[in-house]
Amino acid sequence: MRVLWVVIDALCVDKVTPELMPTLCELGADGWSGSALGVLPATTYPNHATLVTGAAPSRHGLYANEVLVDREWVAAGSVGPSVPTVFEHLGTKGVTTAAVFGDQNLVGVCAAQRASGHWPSGGVAPEGVPLGPTGYAADSATLAAALEMDLGDHGFAMVQLDENDAVSHVHGPDSPEARRHASAVDAVLGELLEPYRPVWSDTVVVVVSDHSQERVEHSCAEAFTEACSGEFGDPAGDGETGWYTDGTCAVVRTTASASDRVRRRLEAIEVLSEVTETAPGVFCVSGGPGVLLGLDWGQRGDHGASRCRTQVAVLGGGHGAVASLAGRLGASPIDSRSWAPLTLSLFEGA
């Protein structure tokens, strides 16, 4: 049994067409193709942590790209998930595992140090590695690392391709550049699958995205920051409430005793249209369509709000289990918590 996960960061469902992504569409035609629902916030690190643990942020603890620790917002990758991952579960069964990430911070986010092998080593991008538009490894570099690791020799492998997210940030998810990159990443997917062809009858492939993106406006980020500063003070908080902005959402962390009071204060901020408690004392908030709450660096696309929760979800491969899995996926709604338990079920008895 070989299971391969490929996460195409920020891939939107509308890009999955035979014209743009023939490899992905062919994979789904032989198995199952649809969509899943990500967790809030619709950002990379909470959703990757959910993918590998099968748990919501309220359980794995990575409720934003940064989390509040001792009155300081720190990178989620420096904290890691608080529950076991698919790498750990499979390791106890003697299944070898591998992880290759274009975004090096995902090594910590996914606790991939506990896989049999991972890249980039220690979650540090190698010096001189080709980079995409936002400074993470280009898909060509990620592909080269994946091929060098001989992923097909492992029972379970996970690859994250980051560049689609970068192109959509810079040019917008509905831009010609984003459409062209969808075809480019589809070609990379084809190259990732090629080493599995000789063992296709023993292979299950899952291709997902972690979130989508939306085109953004640049009018409300400063207004929201000013409102939060007025309501809650410094982002690190006063020991009770802290806030963190990211793309088209923001996350507010408070104590359980202050939760109701903080909700009322958030609902009074005019630029907000949605306030959702994602865990006790943790709120994900957003404005209207395209309203940017986080850092404004001139990007044309971003994500974080619930509008960006939709994930691409495709299942394929030649293993006999694919047909039964496709039936299960088609019978009920799925979300980003579905893939870890589904994968672990394939190795039951191993």
C-alpha positions as CSV (number, residue, x, y, z in Angstrom):
1,M,0.0,0.0,0.0
2,R,1.2,3.5,-0.9
3,V,-0.7,6.7,-0.2
4,L,0.4,10.0,-1.7
5,W,-1.1,13.3,-0.6
6,V,-0.5,16.4,-2.7
7,V,-1.6,19.7,-1.3
8,I,-1.8,22.5,-3.9
9,D,-1.9,25.6,-1.8
10,A,-4.8,27.9,-2.5
11,L,-6.1,26.0,-5.5
12,C,-9.7,27.2,-6.3
13,V,-12.3,24.7,-7.5
14,D,-12.9,26.8,-10.7
15,K,-9.4,26.0,-11.9
16,V,-10.1,22.2,-12.0
17,T,-11.1,21.9,-15.6
18,P,-9.8,19.5,-18.4
19,E,-8.4,22.5,-20.2
20,L,-6.4,23.9,-17.3
21,M,-5.6,20.8,-15.3
22,P,-6.0,17.6,-17.4
23,T,-3.9,15.4,-15.1
24,L,-5.9,16.3,-12.0
25,C,-9.2,15.9,-13.9
26,E,-8.1,12.5,-15.2
27,L,-7.2,11.4,-11.7
28,G,-10.6,12.3,-10.4
29,A,-12.4,10.8,-13.3
30,D,-11.0,7.4,-12.4
31,G,-11.8,7.9,-8.7
32,W,-13.7,10.8,-7.2
33,S,-13.6,14.6,-7.5
34,G,-15.4,17.2,-5.5
35,S,-14.8,19.7,-2.8
36,A,-14.3,19.8,0.9
37,L,-14.7,22.5,3.6
38,G,-11.7,23.8,5.4
39,V,-11.5,25.1,9.0
40,L,-11.5,28.7,10.1
41,P,-9.5,30.8,9.6
42,A,-9.1,29.8,6.0
43,T,-5.3,30.1,6.2
44,T,-2.5,27.7,5.5
45,Y,-1.2,26.6,8.9
46,P,-4.5,25.8,10.8
47,N,-5.8,23.8,7.8
48,H,-2.5,21.9,7.3
49,A,-2.5,21.0,11.0
50,T,-6.1,19.8,10.6
51,L,-5.2,17.8,7.5
52,V,-2.5,15.8,9.3
53,T,-4.3,15.4,12.6
54,G,-7.9,15.0,11.6
55,A,-8.7,17.5,14.4
56,A,-10.2,20.9,14.5
57,P,-8.0,23.9,15.7
58,S,-9.8,23.8,19.0
59,R,-8.1,20.4,19.6
60,H,-4.7,20.7,17.8
61,G,-4.2,24.3,19.1
62,L,-3.0,26.0,15.9
63,Y,-6.0,28.4,15.6
64,A,-4.1,30.9,13.3
65,N,-0.9,31.2,11.4
66,E,0.4,32.6,14.7
67,V,-0.8,31.7,18.2
68,L,-0.7,33.7,21.4
69,V,1.9,32.3,23.9
70,D,2.8,34.2,27.1
71,R,1.4,37.5,25.6
72,E,3.4,37.1,22.4
73,W,2.1,36.0,18.9
74,V,4.5,33.3,17.8
75,A,4.7,31.3,14.6
76,A,2.5,28.2,14.6
77,G,5.4,26.1,13.3
78,S,7.4,26.9,16.4
79,V,4.5,25.4,18.6
80,G,3.3,22.5,16.5
81,P,0.0,20.5,16.9
82,S,-0.9,19.3,20.4
83,V,-2.3,16.0,19.1
84,P,-0.6,13.2,17.2
85,T,-0.3,13.4,13.4
86,V,-0.7,10.9,10.6
87,F,3.1,10.6,10.6
88,E,3.1,9.5,14.2
89,H,0.2,7.1,13.9
90,L,1.7,5.4,10.9
91,G,5.1,5.3,12.5
92,T,3.8,3.2,15.3
93,K,2.6,0.7,12.7
94,G,6.0,0.5,11.1
95,V,4.9,2.4,8.0
96,T,7.6,4.6,6.6
97,T,6.5,8.2,5.9
98,A,7.9,11.3,4.1
99,A,7.0,14.9,3.8
100,V,8.1,17.6,1.3
101,F,6.9,21.2,1.8
102,G,7.4,24.2,-0.4
103,D,6.6,26.3,2.6
104,Q,9.4,25.3,5.1
105,N,7.3,26.4,8.1
106,L,5.0,23.5,7.5
107,V,7.6,21.1,8.8
108,G,6.8,22.4,12.3
109,V,3.1,23.0,11.7
110,C,2.7,19.4,10.6
111,A,5.3,17.9,13.1
112,A,6.9,16.4,10.1
113,Q,10.2,16.0,12.0
114,R,8.6,12.8,13.2
115,A,8.2,11.4,9.7
116,S,10.8,8.9,8.4
117,G,12.1,11.7,6.2
118,H,11.3,15.3,5.5
119,W,12.3,18.3,3.4
120,P,13.5,21.0,3.9
121,S,15.6,19.5,6.8
122,G,14.7,21.1,10.1
123,G,12.2,23.4,8.4
124,V,14.9,25.6,7.1
125,A,14.9,26.4,3.3
126,P,18.3,25.4,1.8
127,E,20.5,28.3,0.7
128,G,20.2,29.0,-3.0
129,V,16.9,27.1,-3.5
130,P,14.8,28.6,-6.3
131,L,12.0,30.7,-4.8
132,G,8.4,31.6,-5.8
133,P,7.0,35.1,-5.9
134,T,6.5,35.4,-2.1
135,G,9.7,33.8,-1.0
136,Y,8.9,30.2,-0.5
137,A,10.4,27.3,-2.5
138,A,9.3,27.3,-6.2
139,D,7.4,24.2,-7.2
140,S,10.3,23.1,-9.4
141,A,12.5,22.9,-6.2
142,T,9.8,21.1,-4.3
143,L,9.4,18.6,-7.1
144,A,13.1,18.0,-7.3
145,A,13.3,17.3,-3.6
146,A,10.3,15.0,-3.8
147,L,11.8,13.0,-6.6
148,E,15.1,12.8,-4.8
149,M,13.4,11.4,-1.7
150,D,11.9,8.5,-3.8
151,L,8.5,9.0,-2.3
152,G,7.1,5.8,-3.8
153,D,9.4,3.8,-1.5
154,H,7.4,5.1,1.5
155,G,4.0,3.8,2.7
156,F,2.8,7.4,3.1
157,A,4.1,10.6,1.5
158,M,2.8,14.2,1.6
159,V,3.9,17.0,-0.8
160,Q,2.8,20.7,-0.5
161,L,3.2,22.9,-3.6
162,D,3.2,26.5,-2.5
163,E,3.6,28.5,-5.7
164,N,0.0,28.6,-6.7
165,D,-0.8,30.5,-3.5
166,A,2.0,33.0,-4.2
167,V,0.9,33.6,-7.8
168,S,-2.7,34.2,-6.7
169,H,-1.6,36.6,-4.0
170,V,0.5,38.7,-6.3
171,H,-1.9,38.7,-9.4
172,G,-5.3,37.7,-8.0
173,P,-6.9,34.3,-8.0
174,D,-9.0,35.2,-11.1
175,S,-6.0,36.5,-13.1
176,P,-4.6,35.1,-16.4
177,E,-1.4,34.5,-14.4
178,A,-3.3,32.3,-11.9
179,R,-4.9,30.3,-14.7
180,R,-1.6,29.7,-16.3
181,H,0.0,28.6,-13.1
182,A,-2.9,26.1,-12.6
183,S,-1.7,24.4,-15.7
184,A,1.9,24.6,-14.6
185,V,1.2,23.0,-11.3
186,D,-0.9,20.3,-13.0
187,A,2.3,19.4,-15.0
188,V,4.2,19.2,-11.7
189,L,1.5,16.9,-10.4
190,G,2.0,14.7,-13.4
191,E,5.7,14.4,-12.7
192,L,5.0,13.6,-9.0
193,L,2.7,10.7,-10.1
194,E,5.1,9.3,-12.7
195,P,7.3,7.3,-10.2
196,Y,4.1,5.7,-8.8
197,R,3.0,4.4,-12.2
198,P,4.9,1.0,-11.9
199,V,3.1,0.4,-8.6
200,W,-0.2,2.1,-9.6
201,S,-2.3,-0.9,-8.6
202,D,-1.0,-0.5,-5.1
203,T,-1.4,3.3,-4.9
204,V,-4.0,5.8,-3.5
205,V,-3.6,9.5,-4.3
206,V,-5.3,12.4,-2.6
207,V,-5.0,15.9,-4.0
208,V,-6.5,18.7,-2.0
209,S,-6.1,22.4,-1.4
210,D,-5.9,24.0,2.0
211,H,-8.1,27.0,1.1
212,S,-9.1,29.2,-1.8
213,Q,-8.5,32.9,-2.4
214,E,-10.5,36.0,-3.2
215,R,-9.6,39.2,-4.9
216,V,-9.1,41.9,-2.3
217,E,-9.7,45.6,-1.8
218,H,-7.3,47.8,0.2
219,S,-9.5,50.1,2.1
220,C,-10.3,48.6,5.5
221,A,-7.1,47.1,6.9
222,E,-6.1,50.3,8.6
223,A,-9.6,51.0,9.9
224,F,-9.8,47.5,11.5
225,T,-6.4,47.8,13.1
226,E,-7.4,51.2,14.6
227,A,-10.6,49.7,15.9
228,C,-8.9,46.8,17.5
229,S,-6.3,49.0,19.1
230,G,-9.1,51.1,20.5
231,E,-11.0,48.2,21.8
232,F,-8.2,45.8,23.0
233,G,-5.0,47.8,23.0
234,D,-1.7,46.2,22.0
235,P,-2.1,43.0,19.7
236,A,-0.3,40.9,22.4
237,G,-3.1,41.8,24.7
238,D,-3.4,42.9,28.3
239,G,-3.3,39.4,29.7
240,E,-6.9,38.9,28.7
241,T,-7.4,39.6,25.0
242,G,-5.0,39.7,22.1
243,W,-5.6,40.1,18.3
244,Y,-3.9,39.1,15.1
245,T,-4.7,40.1,11.5
246,D,-4.1,37.8,8.6
247,G,-5.4,38.4,5.0
248,T,-9.2,38.7,4.9
249,C,-9.6,37.7,8.5
250,A,-8.4,38.4,12.0
251,V,-8.2,36.2,15.0
252,V,-9.0,37.4,18.5
253,R,-7.9,35.3,21.5
254,T,-9.4,35.9,24.9
255,T,-10.2,34.1,28.1
256,A,-13.3,31.9,28.5
257,S,-14.7,34.3,31.2
258,A,-14.4,37.3,28.8
259,S,-15.7,35.5,25.7
260,D,-19.2,37.0,25.7
261,R,-18.0,40.5,26.4
262,V,-15.4,40.3,23.6
263,R,-17.9,39.0,21.1
264,R,-20.2,42.0,21.8
265,R,-17.2,44.4,21.3
266,L,-16.3,42.7,18.1
267,E,-19.8,42.8,16.7
268,A,-19.8,46.6,17.3
269,I,-16.8,47.1,15.0
270,E,-18.4,48.5,11.8
271,V,-16.0,47.0,9.2
272,L,-16.8,43.5,10.4
273,S,-19.5,41.4,8.8
274,E,-18.8,38.0,10.5
275,V,-17.8,37.0,14.0
276,T,-17.3,33.2,14.5
277,E,-16.1,31.6,17.7
278,T,-13.9,28.7,16.5
279,A,-12.9,27.5,19.9
280,P,-13.6,28.6,23.5
281,G,-12.3,32.2,23.6
282,V,-11.1,32.2,20.0
283,F,-12.9,34.3,17.4
284,C,-12.3,34.5,13.6
285,V,-13.6,37.7,12.2
286,S,-13.9,39.1,8.7
287,G,-15.4,41.9,6.7
288,G,-17.4,41.8,3.5
289,P,-16.2,40.2,0.3
290,G,-12.6,41.2,-0.5
291,V,-12.1,43.3,2.6
292,L,-8.5,43.1,3.7
293,L,-8.0,43.1,7.4
294,G,-4.3,42.0,7.5
295,L,-1.1,43.5,6.2
296,D,-1.6,45.5,3.0
297,W,1.4,44.9,0.8
298,G,-0.3,45.6,-2.5
299,Q,-1.5,42.0,-3.0
300,R,-4.4,41.4,-5.4
301,G,-5.6,38.1,-3.7
302,D,-5.8,36.9,-0.2
303,H,-7.7,34.5,2.1
304,G,-8.7,33.9,5.7
305,A,-12.5,34.6,5.7
306,S,-15.1,31.9,5.6
307,R,-15.6,32.7,1.9
308,C,-12.2,31.0,1.3
309,R,-13.0,27.7,3.1
310,T,-13.8,25.7,0.0
311,Q,-11.0,23.2,-0.8
312,V,-10.4,21.1,-3.9
313,A,-10.7,17.4,-3.2
314,V,-9.7,14.7,-5.6
315,L,-9.1,10.9,-5.0
316,G,-7.5,8.6,-7.4
317,G,-5.1,5.8,-7.9
318,G,-5.2,2.2,-9.0
319,H,-5.6,0.5,-5.6
320,G,-8.8,-1.5,-5.2
321,A,-9.8,0.6,-2.2
322,V,-10.3,3.7,-4.4
323,A,-13.8,2.6,-5.5
324,S,-15.0,2.0,-2.0
325,L,-13.4,5.2,-0.7
326,A,-15.1,7.2,-3.6
327,G,-18.4,5.8,-2.5
328,R,-17.8,7.0,1.1
329,L,-16.7,10.4,0.0
330,G,-19.7,10.8,-2.3
331,A,-22.2,9.8,0.4
332,S,-21.6,12.6,2.9
333,P,-20.1,16.1,3.1
334,I,-16.4,16.1,3.8
335,D,-14.0,18.6,5.3
336,S,-10.3,18.9,6.0
337,R,-10.6,16.6,9.1
338,S,-11.6,13.7,6.8
339,W,-8.3,12.8,5.2
340,A,-6.2,11.7,8.2
341,P,-8.7,9.1,9.4
342,L,-9.4,7.9,5.9
343,T,-5.7,7.4,5.3
344,L,-5.2,5.6,8.6
345,S,-8.1,3.3,7.8
346,L,-6.2,2.1,4.7
347,F,-3.4,0.8,6.9
348,E,-5.5,-0.9,9.5
349,G,-3.9,-4.3,10.2
350,A,-0.5,-3.1,9.0
